[in-house]
Amino acid sequence: MNRNPVGWFEIYVQDMHRAQKFYETVLGVELMKLEPPDSEIEMLAFPMDMKAGGASGALARMEGCPSGGMGTLVYFSCEDCAHEASRVTAAGGKICKPKLAIGQYGFIALVSDTEGNMIGLHSMQ
């Protein structure tokens, strides 16, 4: 394999408007509506550049797919994860683990969004 193993992610939510506000506030990005492959799913995509490295993904809402699972943890790249983490509580989320050094791999912070999903924030500073 000549690429990173993750090519796409979806974060399942119950309240799309509330989740959109959380992610746009914390990450300082604008999510865009995706035309879903099927009318039963609603999706808002994170900014993406198909020529850039790394994976992009979307918030997804679909009947029968609950939010709040802990099977997979998605990490968002940041300049300084403490900066994004500082916006979590005001956006309606919770800090699970404040900025923590992970040696030569930089720093992480773990937070929960408004839908009960835990996400990671990663930075090198």
C-alpha positions in Angstrom: 0.0 0.0 0.0 1.5 3.3 -1.1 -0.8 5.6 0.9 -2.1 6.1 4.5 -4.5 3.3 5.4 -7.5 5.6 6.3 -9.2 7.1 3.2 -12.4 8.4 4.7 -14.3 8.6 8.1 -17.8 9.2 9.2 -18.9 10.4 12.6 -22.5 9.5 13.3 -24.7 12.1 14.9 -28.3 12.4 16.1 -28.7 16.2 15.8 -26.9 17.4 12.6 -27.4 21.1 13.4 -26.0 20.8 16.9 -23.1 18.6 15.7 -22.3 21.0 12.8 -22.1 23.9 15.2 -19.8 22.0 17.6 -17.3 20.9 14.9 -17.3 24.3 13.1 -16.7 26.1 16.4 -14.0 23.8 17.8 -12.0 23.2 14.5 -12.6 26.6 13.0 -13.8 25.1 9.7 -17.0 25.3 7.6 -18.7 22.0 6.8 -20.3 21.5 3.4 -23.4 19.5 2.4 -22.6 16.3 0.6 -25.1 14.7 -1.8 -25.5 11.3 -0.2 -25.5 8.1 -2.1 -28.9 7.4 -0.7 -31.8 9.6 0.5 -31.8 7.9 4.0 -28.4 9.5 5.0 -27.7 13.2 5.7 -24.0 14.2 5.4 -21.9 17.3 6.0 -18.3 17.0 4.9 -15.2 18.4 6.5 -13.0 20.5 4.2 -11.0 18.4 1.8 -8.3 18.6 -0.8 -8.2 15.4 -2.9 -4.5 16.1 -3.7 -3.4 16.6 -0.1 -2.3 13.8 2.2 -4.5 12.5 5.0 -8.1 11.5 5.2 -11.2 13.6 5.2 -14.7 12.6 6.2 -18.1 13.7 7.2 -20.7 14.0 9.9 -23.5 11.5 9.0 -27.0 11.1 10.3 -29.0 7.9 9.4 -31.8 6.2 11.1 -30.6 3.1 13.0 -27.0 4.4 13.3 -26.5 5.7 16.8 -23.8 8.2 17.9 -21.6 7.8 20.9 -19.8 4.5 20.0 -16.2 3.9 21.2 -15.1 1.4 18.6 -13.0 3.9 16.6 -11.2 7.2 17.5 -10.7 9.8 14.9 -7.9 12.3 15.4 -8.1 15.8 13.8 -4.8 17.4 13.0 -4.2 20.8 14.7 -1.4 23.4 15.0 -1.7 23.2 18.8 -4.4 20.9 20.1 -4.7 23.0 23.3 -6.1 25.8 21.1 -9.0 23.7 19.7 -9.6 22.0 23.0 -10.0 25.4 24.6 -13.2 25.9 22.5 -14.8 22.5 23.3 -16.7 23.3 26.5 -18.2 26.5 25.1 -19.3 24.6 22.0 -21.2 22.1 24.2 -18.7 19.3 24.4 -16.5 17.9 27.2 -12.8 17.6 27.8 -12.0 14.0 28.5 -8.2 14.3 28.5 -6.5 17.7 28.3 -3.4 18.2 26.2 -0.9 15.4 26.8 2.6 14.8 25.5 3.0 11.6 23.5 6.8 11.8 23.1 8.3 12.2 19.7 4.8 12.0 18.2 3.6 15.3 19.6 0.6 16.0 21.7 -3.0 14.9 21.9 -6.2 16.0 23.7 -9.4 13.8 23.9 -12.8 15.4 23.9 -16.5 14.4 23.5 -18.7 16.2 21.1 -22.4 17.1 21.6 -23.5 13.7 20.3 -21.4 11.6 22.8 -18.6 10.8 20.3 -15.1 10.9 21.6 -12.6 12.4 19.1 -8.9 13.2 19.4 -7.0 16.4 18.6 -3.4 15.9 17.6 -0.6 18.4 17.1 3.2 18.5 17.1 3.4 21.5 19.4 
